């Protein structure tokens, strides 16, 4: 078998070398592997940086290609098409793999037959060794920054406990069977819209395909300290609300669609009281429930936008 490591990048010349270095210096899996870097129209030195790395590490199978359509989902779909591997492993350009990660994925795929899985995504400070997170930053905030830790046991997971795209492995045949990643979703430019991998896993779940959490396949993801600013976290939660609403609208008749509006209303109404309860308990993360208000506003904003668009289509505008 072969593993295809797919790294999509945009203007990340300063990080991409660390990512590639971690892959080529990881413990060799008991199978062949290739590295596919998809440059999504970078305007910095990313292309030259990757090219130089590929030449310096020519004994590794590193391929570089360009996706002209802007957006992460377009880049990932090109990586899927270019991949020759049986198992596709998606890795962010500002992340590094733990030394045994590829080997573990190979074992889970070949010996246990896991065709869709993902592992831990832990914070990494990069070269800022003295960086410290705010006292309020704990695991309740991790999801907004794409970190993930669901414990130490290998287990089958279901929506909404799916793996994240920064550490995600999928058998290529599943894309042939269930289609490519939906191009209505995914990051593009400064947009924080996401969920392309989650929507795909919803398709797998509906088709009866098992999805697994594998804790010992670990990835360390760059913690950009500017993303701990309140302004970013509000934008991130707002965009996640939009992303989830789009995702549920695409999965017709999915049970979650029927109860989302009531859940969003209830959560918004109880957010102030949950915030106050945390303050009484002297919790440093007392403001976290307020971020869910931004999420819910994004959710309803997306609904209104879709209805407005539908009306314009009906009116022929």
FIMARGU-289784 format. One record per residue (C-alpha): residue in one letter; x, y, z. Coordinates in steps of 0.25 Angstrom, whole numbers, plus 5000, padded with zeros to 4 digits. Layout:
{type:A; xx:X; yy:Y; zz:Z}
...
This chain:
{type:X; xx:5000; yy:5000; zz:5000}
{type:X; xx:5004; yy:5015; zz:4999}
{type:X; xx:5000; yy:5027; zz:5008}
{type:X; xx:4999; yy:5040; zz:5001}
{type:X; xx:5002; yy:5052; zz:5010}
{type:X; xx:4994; yy:5064; zz:5005}
{type:X; xx:4998; yy:5078; zz:5009}
{type:X; xx:4991; yy:5090; zz:5004}
{type:X; xx:4997; yy:5103; zz:5006}
{type:X; xx:4995; yy:5118; zz:5003}
{type:X; xx:5006; yy:5128; zz:5007}
{type:X; xx:5013; yy:5120; zz:5017}
{type:X; xx:5027; yy:5120; zz:5013}
{type:X; xx:5031; yy:5122; zz:5028}
{type:X; xx:5024; yy:5110; zz:5033}
{type:X; xx:5024; yy:5099; zz:5021}
{type:X; xx:5038; yy:5095; zz:5023}
{type:X; xx:5036; yy:5091; zz:5037}
{type:X; xx:5024; yy:5083; zz:5033}
{type:X; xx:5031; yy:5076; zz:5022}
{type:X; xx:5043; yy:5073; zz:5031}
{type:X; xx:5034; yy:5066; zz:5041}
{type:X; xx:5029; yy:5057; zz:5031}
{type:X; xx:5042; yy:5053; zz:5024}
{type:X; xx:5049; yy:5051; zz:5038}
{type:X; xx:5037; yy:5043; zz:5044}
{type:X; xx:5038; yy:5028; zz:5047}
{type:X; xx:5037; yy:5021; zz:5034}
{type:X; xx:5023; yy:5014; zz:5032}
{type:X; xx:5023; yy:5000; zz:5028}
{type:X; xx:5018; yy:5004; zz:5014}
{type:X; xx:5022; yy:5014; zz:5003}
{type:X; xx:5018; yy:5028; zz:5004}
{type:X; xx:5018; yy:5041; zz:4996}
{type:X; xx:5016; yy:5056; zz:4999}
{type:X; xx:5008; yy:5064; zz:4991}
{type:X; xx:5008; yy:5079; zz:4993}
{type:X; xx:4997; yy:5087; zz:4987}
{type:X; xx:5001; yy:5102; zz:4985}
{type:X; xx:4988; yy:5110; zz:4985}
{type:X; xx:4993; yy:5123; zz:4977}
{type:X; xx:5003; yy:5127; zz:4988}
{type:X; xx:5009; yy:5141; zz:4986}
{type:X; xx:5021; yy:5139; zz:4995}
{type:X; xx:5033; yy:5129; zz:4994}
{type:X; xx:5025; yy:5117; zz:4997}
{type:X; xx:5027; yy:5111; zz:4983}
{type:X; xx:5042; yy:5113; zz:4983}
{type:X; xx:5043; yy:5108; zz:4997}
{type:X; xx:5036; yy:5095; zz:4995}
{type:X; xx:5044; yy:5093; zz:4981}
{type:X; xx:5057; yy:5095; zz:4989}
{type:X; xx:5053; yy:5085; zz:5000}
{type:X; xx:5049; yy:5075; zz:4989}
{type:X; xx:5062; yy:5076; zz:4982}
{type:X; xx:5070; yy:5075; zz:4995}
{type:X; xx:5061; yy:5063; zz:4999}
{type:X; xx:5061; yy:5056; zz:4986}
{type:X; xx:5061; yy:5042; zz:4992}
{type:X; xx:5047; yy:5045; zz:4997}
{type:X; xx:5035; yy:5045; zz:4987}
{type:X; xx:5031; yy:5060; zz:4988}
{type:X; xx:5022; yy:5066; zz:4977}
{type:X; xx:5018; yy:5080; zz:4976}
{type:X; xx:5006; yy:5085; zz:4968}
{type:X; xx:4998; yy:5098; zz:4967}
{type:X; xx:4983; yy:5100; zz:4969}
{type:X; xx:4978; yy:5112; zz:4962}
{type:X; xx:4964; yy:5112; zz:4968}
{type:X; xx:4965; yy:5120; zz:4981}
{type:X; xx:4961; yy:5112; zz:4993}
{type:X; xx:4965; yy:5101; zz:5002}
{type:X; xx:4954; yy:5091; zz:4997}
{type:X; xx:4959; yy:5093; zz:4983}
{type:X; xx:4973; yy:5090; zz:4987}
{type:X; xx:4969; yy:5078; zz:4995}
{type:X; xx:4961; yy:5073; zz:4983}
{type:X; xx:4973; yy:5074; zz:4974}
{type:X; xx:4982; yy:5067; zz:4984}
{type:X; xx:4972; yy:5056; zz:4984}
{type:X; xx:4972; yy:5055; zz:4969}
{type:X; xx:4987; yy:5055; zz:4969}
{type:X; xx:4989; yy:5045; zz:4980}
{type:X; xx:4994; yy:5031; zz:4976}
{type:X; xx:4992; yy:5025; zz:4990}
{type:X; xx:4982; yy:5016; zz:4996}
{type:X; xx:4981; yy:5024; zz:5009}
{type:X; xx:4981; yy:5040; zz:5008}
{type:X; xx:4986; yy:5047; zz:5020}
{type:X; xx:4982; yy:5062; zz:5021}
{type:X; xx:4992; yy:5071; zz:5028}
{type:X; xx:4992; yy:5086; zz:5030}
{type:X; xx:5004; yy:5094; zz:5025}
{type:X; xx:5006; yy:5100; zz:5039}
{type:X; xx:5006; yy:5087; zz:5046}
{type:X; xx:5016; yy:5076; zz:5049}
{type:X; xx:5014; yy:5061; zz:5051}
{type:X; xx:5019; yy:5053; zz:5063}
{type:X; xx:5030; yy:5044; zz:5059}
{type:X; xx:5021; yy:5031; zz:5059}
{type:X; xx:5008; yy:5037; zz:5053}
{type:X; xx:5010; yy:5031; zz:5039}
{type:X; xx:5014; yy:5018; zz:5044}
{type:X; xx:5002; yy:5017; zz:5053}
{type:X; xx:4992; yy:5021; zz:5042}
{type:X; xx:4998; yy:5010; zz:5033}
{type:X; xx:4996; yy:5000; zz:5044}
{type:X; xx:4981; yy:5004; zz:5047}
{type:X; xx:4978; yy:5004; zz:5032}
{type:X; xx:4985; yy:4991; zz:5028}
{type:X; xx:4983; yy:4983; zz:5041}
{type:X; xx:4970; yy:4988; zz:5046}
{type:X; xx:4963; yy:4993; zz:5033}
{type:X; xx:4961; yy:5007; zz:5038}
{type:X; xx:4957; yy:5015; zz:5025}
{type:X; xx:4954; yy:5028; zz:5031}
{type:X; xx:4961; yy:5033; zz:5044}
{type:X; xx:4968; yy:5045; zz:5051}
{type:X; xx:4976; yy:5047; zz:5064}
{type:X; xx:4980; yy:5057; zz:5074}
{type:X; xx:4983; yy:5071; zz:5070}
{type:X; xx:4991; yy:5078; zz:5081}
{type:X; xx:4996; yy:5092; zz:5082}
{type:X; xx:5010; yy:5096; zz:5077}
{type:X; xx:5017; yy:5109; zz:5079}
{type:X; xx:5027; yy:5108; zz:5067}
{type:X; xx:5040; yy:5116; zz:5070}
{type:X; xx:5033; yy:5124; zz:5081}
{type:X; xx:5037; yy:5115; zz:5092}
{type:X; xx:5034; yy:5125; zz:5103}
{type:X; xx:5020; yy:5128; zz:5098}
{type:X; xx:5009; yy:5126; zz:5108}
{type:X; xx:4994; yy:5124; zz:5106}
{type:X; xx:4985; yy:5133; zz:5114}
{type:X; xx:4980; yy:5127; zz:5127}
{type:X; xx:4966; yy:5126; zz:5122}
{type:X; xx:4970; yy:5117; zz:5110}
{type:X; xx:4966; yy:5103; zz:5113}
{type:X; xx:4961; yy:5091; zz:5105}
{type:X; xx:4947; yy:5097; zz:5104}
{type:X; xx:4953; yy:5107; zz:5094}
{type:X; xx:4961; yy:5097; zz:5086}
{type:X; xx:4951; yy:5094; zz:5075}
{type:X; xx:4951; yy:5108; zz:5070}
{type:X; xx:4966; yy:5107; zz:5068}
{type:X; xx:4966; yy:5093; zz:5062}
{type:X; xx:4972; yy:5086; zz:5074}
{type:X; xx:4966; yy:5072; zz:5078}
{type:X; xx:4968; yy:5063; zz:5089}
{type:X; xx:4957; yy:5052; zz:5092}
{type:X; xx:4964; yy:5044; zz:5101}
{type:X; xx:4974; yy:5032; zz:5100}
{type:X; xx:4965; yy:5021; zz:5095}
{type:X; xx:4963; yy:5017; zz:5081}
{type:X; xx:4948; yy:5018; zz:5078}
{type:X; xx:4938; yy:5019; zz:5067}
{type:X; xx:4932; yy:5033; zz:5067}
{type:X; xx:4919; yy:5039; zz:5062}
{type:X; xx:4915; yy:5053; zz:5058}
{type:X; xx:4918; yy:5063; zz:5064}
{type:X; xx:4931; yy:5056; zz:5070}
{type:X; xx:4938; yy:5055; zz:5056}
{type:X; xx:4953; yy:5057; zz:5054}
{type:X; xx:4958; yy:5070; zz:5049}
{type:X; xx:4964; yy:5073; zz:5036}
{type:X; xx:4977; yy:5076; zz:5041}
{type:X; xx:4979; yy:5062; zz:5045}
{type:X; xx:4970; yy:5053; zz:5036}
{type:X; xx:4973; yy:5040; zz:5028}
{type:X; xx:4963; yy:5035; zz:5018}
{type:X; xx:4963; yy:5023; zz:5008}
{type:X; xx:4964; yy:5029; zz:4994}
{type:X; xx:4953; yy:5019; zz:4989}
{type:X; xx:4943; yy:5026; zz:4998}
{type:X; xx:4944; yy:5039; zz:4990}
{type:X; xx:4941; yy:5030; zz:4978}
{type:X; xx:4929; yy:5025; zz:4985}
{type:X; xx:4923; yy:5037; zz:4992}
{type:X; xx:4928; yy:5048; zz:4983}
{type:X; xx:4939; yy:5059; zz:4985}
{type:X; xx:4939; yy:5070; zz:4996}
{type:X; xx:4928; yy:5080; zz:4995}
{type:X; xx:4933; yy:5093; zz:4988}
{type:X; xx:4922; yy:5101; zz:4995}
{type:X; xx:4930; yy:5100; zz:5008}
{type:X; xx:4945; yy:5102; zz:5012}
{type:X; xx:4954; yy:5114; zz:5015}
{type:X; xx:4957; yy:5124; zz:5004}
{type:X; xx:4965; yy:5136; zz:5006}
{type:X; xx:4961; yy:5143; zz:5019}
{type:X; xx:4948; yy:5135; zz:5020}
{type:X; xx:4947; yy:5126; zz:5032}
{type:X; xx:4936; yy:5117; zz:5026}
{type:X; xx:4940; yy:5102; zz:5028}
{type:X; xx:4933; yy:5088; zz:5030}
{type:X; xx:4937; yy:5082; zz:5016}
{type:X; xx:4943; yy:5070; zz:5023}
{type:X; xx:4932; yy:5069; zz:5034}
{type:X; xx:4921; yy:5069; zz:5023}
{type:X; xx:4928; yy:5058; zz:5015}
{type:X; xx:4928; yy:5050; zz:5028}
{type:X; xx:4913; yy:5052; zz:5030}
{type:X; xx:4912; yy:5046; zz:5016}
{type:X; xx:4920; yy:5034; zz:5021}
{type:X; xx:4912; yy:5033; zz:5033}
{type:X; xx:4899; yy:5032; zz:5026}
{type:X; xx:4905; yy:5022; zz:5017}
{type:X; xx:4909; yy:5013; zz:5029}
{type:X; xx:4924; yy:5015; zz:5028}
{type:X; xx:4931; yy:5015; zz:5041}
{type:X; xx:4940; yy:5027; zz:5046}
{type:X; xx:4950; yy:5025; zz:5057}
{type:X; xx:4958; yy:5034; zz:5067}
{type:X; xx:4972; yy:5029; zz:5068}
{type:X; xx:4979; yy:5036; zz:5079}
{type:X; xx:4993; yy:5032; zz:5077}
{type:X; xx:4994; yy:5037; zz:5063}
{type:X; xx:4998; yy:5051; zz:5067}
{type:X; xx:4999; yy:5064; zz:5060}
{type:X; xx:5004; yy:5077; zz:5066}
{type:X; xx:4997; yy:5090; zz:5061}
{type:X; xx:5003; yy:5104; zz:5061}
{type:X; xx:4996; yy:5112; zz:5072}
{type:X; xx:4996; yy:5126; zz:5066}
{type:X; xx:4995; yy:5135; zz:5078}
{type:X; xx:4988; yy:5146; zz:5070}
{type:X; xx:4977; yy:5136; zz:5069}
{type:X; xx:4975; yy:5137; zz:5084}
{type:X; xx:4969; yy:5151; zz:5082}
{type:X; xx:4955; yy:5153; zz:5085}
{type:X; xx:4952; yy:5159; zz:5072}
{type:X; xx:4958; yy:5147; zz:5065}
{type:X; xx:4950; yy:5137; zz:5074}
{type:X; xx:4937; yy:5145; zz:5071}
{type:X; xx:4939; yy:5144; zz:5056}
{type:X; xx:4943; yy:5129; zz:5057}
{type:X; xx:4930; yy:5126; zz:5064}
{type:X; xx:4922; yy:5134; zz:5055}
{type:X; xx:4928; yy:5127; zz:5043}
{type:X; xx:4926; yy:5113; zz:5049}
{type:X; xx:4911; yy:5116; zz:5051}
{type:X; xx:4910; yy:5120; zz:5036}
{type:X; xx:4918; yy:5107; zz:5033}
{type:X; xx:4909; yy:5098; zz:5041}
{type:X; xx:4896; yy:5104; zz:5035}
{type:X; xx:4901; yy:5102; zz:5021}
{type:X; xx:4906; yy:5088; zz:5024}
{type:X; xx:4892; yy:5084; zz:5030}
{type:X; xx:4885; yy:5090; zz:5018}
{type:X; xx:4893; yy:5081; zz:5009}
{type:X; xx:4890; yy:5068; zz:5017}
{type:X; xx:4875; yy:5067; zz:5014}
{type:X; xx:4866; yy:5060; zz:5024}
{type:X; xx:4878; yy:5058; zz:5033}
{type:X; xx:4872; yy:5058; zz:5047}
{type:X; xx:4880; yy:5069; zz:5053}
{type:X; xx:4874; yy:5079; zz:5043}
{type:X; xx:4861; yy:5078; zz:5050}
{type:X; xx:4865; yy:5082; zz:5063}
{type:X; xx:4877; yy:5092; zz:5060}
{type:X; xx:4868; yy:5105; zz:5061}
{type:X; xx:4862; yy:5102; zz:5074}
{type:X; xx:4876; yy:5098; zz:5080}
{type:X; xx:4882; yy:5111; zz:5075}
{type:X; xx:4870; yy:5119; zz:5081}
{type:X; xx:4871; yy:5112; zz:5095}
{type:X; xx:4887; yy:5113; zz:5095}
{type:X; xx:4886; yy:5128; zz:5092}
{type:X; xx:4876; yy:5130; zz:5103}
{type:X; xx:4884; yy:5123; zz:5114}
{type:X; xx:4897; yy:5128; zz:5110}
{type:X; xx:4897; yy:5140; zz:5120}
{type:X; xx:4893; yy:5131; zz:5132}
{type:X; xx:4903; yy:5121; zz:5128}
{type:X; xx:4913; yy:5132; zz:5128}
{type:X; xx:4909; yy:5138; zz:5141}
{type:X; xx:4910; yy:5124; zz:5147}
{type:X; xx:4924; yy:5123; zz:5143}
{type:X; xx:4927; yy:5136; zz:5149}
{type:X; xx:4921; yy:5132; zz:5162}
{type:X; xx:4930; yy:5119; zz:5162}
{type:X; xx:4942; yy:5129; zz:5159}
{type:X; xx:4945; yy:5121; zz:5146}
{type:X; xx:4955; yy:5129; zz:5138}
{type:X; xx:4948; yy:5124; zz:5125}
{type:X; xx:4935; yy:5131; zz:5129}
{type:X; xx:4933; yy:5138; zz:5116}
{type:X; xx:4934; yy:5126; zz:5107}
{type:X; xx:4918; yy:5124; zz:5107}
{type:X; xx:4917; yy:5138; zz:5101}
{type:X; xx:4925; yy:5133; zz:5088}
{type:X; xx:4913; yy:5123; zz:5086}
{type:X; xx:4905; yy:5136; zz:5083}
{type:X; xx:4914; yy:5139; zz:5072}
{type:X; xx:4912; yy:5125; zz:5067}
{type:X; xx:4897; yy:5126; zz:5067}
{type:X; xx:4897; yy:5139; zz:5061}
{type:X; xx:4905; yy:5133; zz:5049}
{type:X; xx:4896; yy:5121; zz:5048}
{type:X; xx:4883; yy:5130; zz:5047}
{type:X; xx:4890; yy:5140; zz:5038}
{type:X; xx:4893; yy:5129; zz:5028}
{type:X; xx:4878; yy:5124; zz:5029}
{type:X; xx:4874; yy:5138; zz:5025}
{type:X; xx:4884; yy:5139; zz:5014}
{type:X; xx:4879; yy:5126; zz:5008}
{type:X; xx:4864; yy:5131; zz:5009}
{type:X; xx:4868; yy:5144; zz:5003}
{type:X; xx:4875; yy:5137; zz:4991}
{type:X; xx:4863; yy:5128; zz:4989}
{type:X; xx:4854; yy:5139; zz:4988}
{type:X; xx:4863; yy:5146; zz:4978}
{type:X; xx:4863; yy:5134; zz:4970}
{type:X; xx:4848; yy:5132; zz:4970}
{type:X; xx:4846; yy:5147; zz:4966}
{type:X; xx:4856; yy:5145; zz:4954}
{type:X; xx:4866; yy:5155; zz:4960}
